[in-house]
């Protein structure tokens, strides 16, 4: 731009557009509302239940030996 001006050429500058001011609290509230609408309820776990006999040996391994 400087070299063009020195050479006598016309320099045209475009003013930058200002971004619109965003109210942070309003944007946050809108975001929360959108998320609530999209959120699906959790489903119950459908895995097989472990029997007590399988759990007992694991507890015995964790005990400290003196």
Backbone as XML, in Angstrom:
<?xml version="1.0"?>
<chain id="A" units="angstrom">
  <residue number="1" name="UNK">
    <atom name="N" x="0.823" y="-1.181" z="0.000"/>
    <atom name="CA" x="0.000" y="0.000" z="0.000"/>
    <atom name="C" x="0.874" y="1.253" z="0.000"/>
  </residue>
  <residue number="2" name="UNK">
    <atom name="N" x="1.949" y="1.212" z="0.768"/>
    <atom name="CA" x="2.829" y="2.386" z="0.846"/>
    <atom name="C" x="3.490" y="2.633" z="-0.504"/>
  </residue>
  <residue number="3" name="UNK">
    <atom name="N" x="3.957" y="1.553" z="-1.128"/>
    <atom name="CA" x="4.617" y="1.704" z="-2.435"/>
    <atom name="C" x="3.643" y="2.230" z="-3.488"/>
  </residue>
  <residue number="4" name="UNK">
    <atom name="N" x="2.389" y="1.797" z="-3.427"/>
    <atom name="CA" x="1.389" y="2.281" z="-4.378"/>
    <atom name="C" x="1.136" y="3.772" z="-4.174"/>
  </residue>
  <residue number="5" name="UNK">
    <atom name="N" x="1.103" y="4.206" z="-2.942"/>
    <atom name="CA" x="0.861" y="5.620" z="-2.650"/>
    <atom name="C" x="2.047" y="6.460" z="-3.115"/>
  </residue>
  <residue number="6" name="UNK">
    <atom name="N" x="3.279" y="5.958" z="-2.911"/>
    <atom name="CA" x="4.470" y="6.689" z="-3.357"/>
    <atom name="C" x="4.478" y="6.812" z="-4.875"/>
  </residue>
  <residue number="7" name="UNK">
    <atom name="N" x="4.012" y="5.762" z="-5.558"/>
    <atom name="CA" x="3.980" y="5.770" z="-7.015"/>
    <atom name="C" x="2.872" y="6.669" z="-7.565"/>
  </residue>
  <residue number="8" name="UNK">
    <atom name="N" x="2.031" y="7.205" z="-6.693"/>
    <atom name="CA" x="0.991" y="8.128" z="-7.103"/>
    <atom name="C" x="-0.328" y="7.447" z="-7.412"/>
  </residue>
  <residue number="9" name="UNK">
    <atom name="N" x="-0.431" y="6.169" z="-7.110"/>
    <atom name="CA" x="-1.686" y="5.464" z="-7.350"/>
    <atom name="C" x="-2.671" y="5.755" z="-6.224"/>
  </residue>
  <residue number="10" name="UNK">
    <atom name="N" x="-3.936" y="5.640" z="-6.587"/>
    <atom name="CA" x="-4.971" y="5.886" z="-5.580"/>
    <atom name="C" x="-5.134" y="4.618" z="-4.731"/>
  </residue>
  <residue number="11" name="UNK">
    <atom name="N" x="-5.123" y="4.799" z="-3.428"/>
    <atom name="CA" x="-5.265" y="3.676" z="-2.493"/>
    <atom name="C" x="-6.647" y="3.737" z="-1.871"/>
  </residue>
  <residue number="12" name="UNK">
    <atom name="N" x="-7.380" y="2.654" z="-2.034"/>
    <atom name="CA" x="-8.725" y="2.594" z="-1.475"/>
    <atom name="C" x="-8.705" y="1.592" z="-0.320"/>
  </residue>
  <residue number="13" name="UNK">
    <atom name="N" x="-9.142" y="2.031" z="0.825"/>
    <atom name="CA" x="-9.214" y="1.124" z="1.972"/>
    <atom name="C" x="-10.676" y="0.899" z="2.329"/>
  </residue>
  <residue number="14" name="UNK">
    <atom name="N" x="-10.973" y="-0.340" z="2.680"/>
    <atom name="CA" x="-12.344" y="-0.708" z="3.027"/>
    <atom name="C" x="-12.436" y="-0.766" z="4.554"/>
  </residue>
  <residue number="15" name="UNK">
    <atom name="N" x="-13.365" y="-0.010" z="5.116"/>
    <atom name="CA" x="-13.489" y="-0.052" z="6.578"/>
    <atom name="C" x="-13.979" y="-1.432" z="7.028"/>
  </residue>
  <residue number="16" name="UNK">
    <atom name="N" x="-13.426" y="-1.883" z="8.138"/>
    <atom name="CA" x="-13.818" y="-3.189" z="8.673"/>
    <atom name="C" x="-15.206" y="-3.102" z="9.288"/>
  </residue>
  <residue number="17" name="UNK">
    <atom name="N" x="-15.990" y="-4.147" z="9.048"/>
    <atom name="CA" x="-17.321" y="-4.189" z="9.633"/>
    <atom name="C" x="-17.210" y="-4.613" z="11.089"/>
  </residue>
  <residue number="18" name="UNK">
    <atom name="N" x="-17.934" y="-3.928" z="11.931"/>
    <atom name="CA" x="-17.911" y="-4.284" z="13.343"/>
    <atom name="C" x="-18.840" y="-5.461" z="13.584"/>
  </residue>
  <residue number="19" name="UNK">
    <atom name="N" x="-18.377" y="-6.409" z="14.373"/>
    <atom name="CA" x="-19.201" y="-7.574" z="14.703"/>
    <atom name="C" x="-20.307" y="-7.133" z="15.658"/>
  </residue>
  <residue number="20" name="UNK">
    <atom name="N" x="-21.481" y="-7.698" z="15.516"/>
    <atom name="CA" x="-22.562" y="-7.315" z="16.434"/>
    <atom name="C" x="-22.228" y="-7.719" z="17.870"/>
  </residue>
  <residue number="21" name="UNK">
    <atom name="N" x="-22.651" y="-6.903" z="18.796"/>
    <atom name="CA" x="-22.392" y="-7.168" z="20.212"/>
    <atom name="C" x="-23.334" y="-8.272" z="20.670"/>
  </residue>
  <residue number="22" name="UNK">
    <atom name="N" x="-22.765" y="-9.275" z="21.335"/>
    <atom name="CA" x="-23.551" y="-10.415" z="21.795"/>
    <atom name="C" x="-23.657" y="-10.357" z="23.313"/>
  </residue>
  <residue number="23" name="UNK">
    <atom name="N" x="-24.876" y="-10.461" z="23.806"/>
    <atom name="CA" x="-25.093" y="-10.521" z="25.239"/>
    <atom name="C" x="-24.777" y="-11.949" z="25.677"/>
  </residue>
  <residue number="24" name="UNK">
    <atom name="N" x="-23.735" y="-12.102" z="26.459"/>
    <atom name="CA" x="-23.256" y="-13.427" z="26.839"/>
    <atom name="C" x="-24.303" y="-14.202" z="27.638"/>
  </residue>
  <residue number="25" name="UNK">
    <atom name="N" x="-24.973" y="-13.576" z="28.550"/>
    <atom name="CA" x="-25.962" y="-14.271" z="29.376"/>
    <atom name="C" x="-27.135" y="-14.768" z="28.521"/>
  </residue>
  <residue number="26" name="UNK">
    <atom name="N" x="-27.582" y="-13.961" z="27.582"/>
    <atom name="CA" x="-28.678" y="-14.375" z="26.712"/>
    <atom name="C" x="-28.242" y="-15.555" z="25.848"/>
  </residue>
  <residue number="27" name="UNK">
    <atom name="N" x="-27.034" y="-15.489" z="25.307"/>
    <atom name="CA" x="-26.527" y="-16.578" z="24.479"/>
    <atom name="C" x="-26.389" y="-17.861" z="25.298"/>
  </residue>
  <residue number="28" name="UNK">
    <atom name="N" x="-25.947" y="-17.748" z="26.544"/>
    <atom name="CA" x="-25.801" y="-18.918" z="27.411"/>
    <atom name="C" x="-27.158" y="-19.548" z="27.710"/>
  </residue>
  <residue number="29" name="UNK">
    <atom name="N" x="-28.142" y="-18.727" z="28.025"/>
    <atom name="CA" x="-29.488" y="-19.234" z="28.324"/>
    <atom name="C" x="-30.087" y="-19.934" z="27.105"/>
  </residue>
  <residue number="30" name="UNK">
    <atom name="N" x="-29.902" y="-19.360" z="25.922"/>
    <atom name="CA" x="-30.413" y="-19.982" z="24.705"/>
    <atom name="C" x="-29.722" y="-21.321" z="24.446"/>
  </residue>
  <residue number="31" name="UNK">
    <atom name="N" x="-28.431" y="-21.366" z="24.702"/>
    <atom name="CA" x="-27.684" y="-22.602" z="24.508"/>
    <atom name="C" x="-28.175" y="-23.692" z="25.454"/>
  </residue>
  <residue number="32" name="UNK">
    <atom name="N" x="-28.436" y="-23.333" z="26.694"/>
    <atom name="CA" x="-28.934" y="-24.297" z="27.683"/>
    <atom name="C" x="-30.295" y="-24.817" z="27.267"/>
  </residue>
  <residue number="33" name="UNK">
    <atom name="N" x="-31.153" y="-23.945" z="26.797"/>
    <atom name="CA" x="-32.491" y="-24.361" z="26.371"/>
    <atom name="C" x="-32.415" y="-25.314" z="25.176"/>
  </residue>
  <residue number="34" name="UNK">
    <atom name="N" x="-31.534" y="-25.012" z="24.211"/>
    <atom name="CA" x="-31.378" y="-25.904" z="23.057"/>
    <atom name="C" x="-30.885" y="-27.272" z="23.497"/>
  </residue>
  <residue number="35" name="UNK">
    <atom name="N" x="-29.972" y="-27.303" z="24.454"/>
    <atom name="CA" x="-29.430" y="-28.567" z="24.943"/>
    <atom name="C" x="-30.493" y="-29.371" z="25.668"/>
  </residue>
  <residue number="36" name="UNK">
    <atom name="N" x="-31.343" y="-28.716" z="26.449"/>
    <atom name="CA" x="-32.412" y="-29.419" z="27.164"/>
    <atom name="C" x="-33.363" y="-30.099" z="26.190"/>
  </residue>
  <residue number="37" name="UNK">
    <atom name="N" x="-33.661" y="-29.443" z="25.079"/>
    <atom name="CA" x="-34.579" y="-29.993" z="24.092"/>
    <atom name="C" x="-33.953" y="-31.220" z="23.418"/>
  </residue>
  <residue number="38" name="UNK">
    <atom name="N" x="-32.658" y="-31.180" z="23.150"/>
    <atom name="CA" x="-31.977" y="-32.257" z="22.438"/>
    <atom name="C" x="-31.622" y="-33.431" z="23.343"/>
  </residue>
  <residue number="39" name="UNK">
    <atom name="N" x="-31.567" y="-33.211" z="24.642"/>
    <atom name="CA" x="-31.110" y="-34.228" z="25.587"/>
    <atom name="C" x="-32.121" y="-35.370" z="25.667"/>
  </residue>
  <residue number="40" name="UNK">
    <atom name="N" x="-31.621" y="-36.590" z="25.594"/>
    <atom name="CA" x="-32.470" y="-37.765" z="25.690"/>
    <atom name="C" x="-32.301" y="-38.377" z="27.086"/>
  </residue>
  <residue number="41" name="UNK">
    <atom name="N" x="-33.356" y="-38.982" z="27.632"/>
    <atom name="CA" x="-33.224" y="-39.611" z="28.943"/>
    <atom name="C" x="-32.286" y="-40.817" z="28.867"/>
  </residue>
  <residue number="42" name="UNK">
    <atom name="N" x="-31.600" y="-41.087" z="29.972"/>
    <atom name="CA" x="-30.674" y="-42.212" z="30.015"/>
    <atom name="C" x="-31.445" y="-43.528" z="30.030"/>
  </residue>
  <residue number="43" name="UNK">
    <atom name="N" x="-30.840" y="-44.538" z="29.431"/>
    <atom name="CA" x="-31.442" y="-45.859" z="29.437"/>
    <atom name="C" x="-30.813" y="-46.692" z="30.546"/>
  </residue>
  <residue number="44" name="UNK">
    <atom name="N" x="-31.562" y="-47.656" z="31.055"/>
    <atom name="CA" x="-31.032" y="-48.548" z="32.072"/>
    <atom name="C" x="-29.981" y="-49.448" z="31.443"/>
  </residue>
  <residue number="45" name="UNK">
    <atom name="N" x="-28.992" y="-49.808" z="32.238"/>
    <atom name="CA" x="-27.975" y="-50.744" z="31.774"/>
    <atom name="C" x="-28.610" y="-52.105" z="31.573"/>
  </residue>
  <residue number="46" name="UNK">
    <atom name="N" x="-28.229" y="-52.773" z="30.494"/>
    <atom name="CA" x="-28.839" y="-54.051" z="30.181"/>
    <atom name="C" x="-27.831" y="-55.194" z="30.272"/>
  </residue>
  <residue number="47" name="UNK">
    <atom name="N" x="-26.716" y="-54.973" z="30.928"/>
    <atom name="CA" x="-25.684" y="-56.001" z="31.050"/>
    <atom name="C" x="-26.126" y="-57.124" z="31.973"/>
  </residue>
  <residue number="48" name="UNK">
    <atom name="N" x="-25.435" y="-58.248" z="31.870"/>
    <atom name="CA" x="-25.757" y="-59.396" z="32.723"/>
    <atom name="C" x="-25.312" y="-59.106" z="34.147"/>
  </residue>
  <residue number="49" name="UNK">
    <atom name="N" x="-26.081" y="-59.592" z="35.104"/>
    <atom name="CA" x="-25.734" y="-59.388" z="36.504"/>
    <atom name="C" x="-24.681" y="-60.399" z="36.915"/>
  </residue>
  <residue number="50" name="UNK">
    <atom name="N" x="-23.704" y="-59.974" z="37.705"/>
    <atom name="CA" x="-22.690" y="-60.883" z="38.228"/>
    <atom name="C" x="-23.253" y="-61.590" z="39.445"/>
  </residue>
  <residue number="51" name="UNK">
    <atom name="N" x="-22.856" y="-62.809" z="39.576"/>
    <atom name="CA" x="-23.315" y="-63.561" z="40.738"/>
    <atom name="C" x="-22.405" y="-63.270" z="41.915"/>
  </residue>
  <residue number="52" name="UNK">
    <atom name="N" x="-22.914" y="-63.489" z="43.124"/>
    <atom name="CA" x="-22.176" y="-63.214" z="44.358"/>
    <atom name="C" x="-20.903" y="-64.044" z="44.411"/>
  </residue>
  <residue number="53" name="UNK">
    <atom name="N" x="-20.903" y="-65.248" z="43.916"/>
    <atom name="CA" x="-19.726" y="-66.121" z="43.955"/>
    <atom name="C" x="-18.566" y="-65.525" z="43.164"/>
  </residue>
  <residue number="54" name="UNK">
    <atom name="N" x="-18.839" y="-64.808" z="42.088"/>
    <atom name="CA" x="-17.792" y="-64.188" z="41.293"/>
    <atom name="C" x="-17.203" y="-62.976" z="42.007"/>
  </residue>
  <residue number="55" name="UNK">
    <atom name="N" x="-17.968" y="-62.305" z="42.817"/>
    <atom name="CA" x="-17.521" y="-61.094" z="43.501"/>
    <atom name="C" x="-16.674" y="-61.434" z="44.726"/>
  </residue>
  <residue number="56" name="UNK">
    <atom name="N" x="-16.991" y="-62.480" z="45.452"/>
    <atom name="CA" x="-16.304" y="-62.843" z="46.691"/>
    <atom name="C" x="-14.796" y="-63.018" z="46.526"/>
  </residue>
  <residue number="57" name="UNK">
    <atom name="N" x="-14.258" y="-63.765" z="45.548"/>
    <atom name="CA" x="-12.808" y="-63.930" z="45.432"/>
    <atom name="C" x="-12.086" y="-62.603" z="45.214"/>
  </residue>
  <residue number="58" name="UNK">
    <atom name="N" x="-12.692" y="-61.686" z="44.531"/>
    <atom name="CA" x="-12.060" y="-60.392" z="44.303"/>
    <atom name="C" x="-11.873" y="-59.643" z="45.617"/>
  </residue>
  <residue number="59" name="UNK">
    <atom name="N" x="-12.819" y="-59.750" z="46.524"/>
    <atom name="CA" x="-12.698" y="-59.085" z="47.824"/>
    <atom name="C" x="-11.577" y="-59.709" z="48.635"/>
  </residue>
  <residue number="60" name="UNK">
    <atom name="N" x="-11.407" y="-61.002" z="48.540"/>
    <atom name="CA" x="-10.379" y="-61.700" z="49.315"/>
    <atom name="C" x="-8.982" y="-61.302" z="48.837"/>
  </residue>
  <residue number="61" name="UNK">
    <atom name="N" x="-8.809" y="-61.041" z="47.550"/>
    <atom name="CA" x="-7.498" y="-60.653" z="47.017"/>
    <atom name="C" x="-7.074" y="-59.285" z="47.534"/>
  </residue>
  <residue number="62" name="UNK">
    <atom name="N" x="-8.008" y="-58.421" z="47.842"/>
    <atom name="CA" x="-7.683" y="-57.064" z="48.266"/>
    <atom name="C" x="-7.276" y="-56.964" z="49.730"/>
  </residue>
  <residue number="63" name="UNK">
    <atom name="N" x="-7.492" y="-58.012" z="50.501"/>
    <atom name="CA" x="-7.145" y="-57.970" z="51.927"/>
    <atom name="C" x="-5.629" y="-58.027" z="52.082"/>
  </residue>
  <residue number="64" name="UNK">
    <atom name="N" x="-5.108" y="-57.263" z="53.042"/>
    <atom name="CA" x="-3.681" y="-57.237" z="53.304"/>
    <atom name="C" x="-3.263" y="-58.483" z="54.091"/>
  </residue>
  <residue number="65" name="UNK">
    <atom name="N" x="-2.096" y="-58.972" z="53.766"/>
    <atom name="CA" x="-1.563" y="-60.128" z="54.477"/>
    <atom name="C" x="-0.470" y="-59.625" z="55.426"/>
  </residue>
  <residue number="66" name="UNK">
    <atom name="N" x="-0.598" y="-59.965" z="56.710"/>
    <atom name="CA" x="0.354" y="-59.446" z="57.691"/>
    <atom name="C" x="1.513" y="-60.384" z="57.906"/>
  </residue>
</chain>
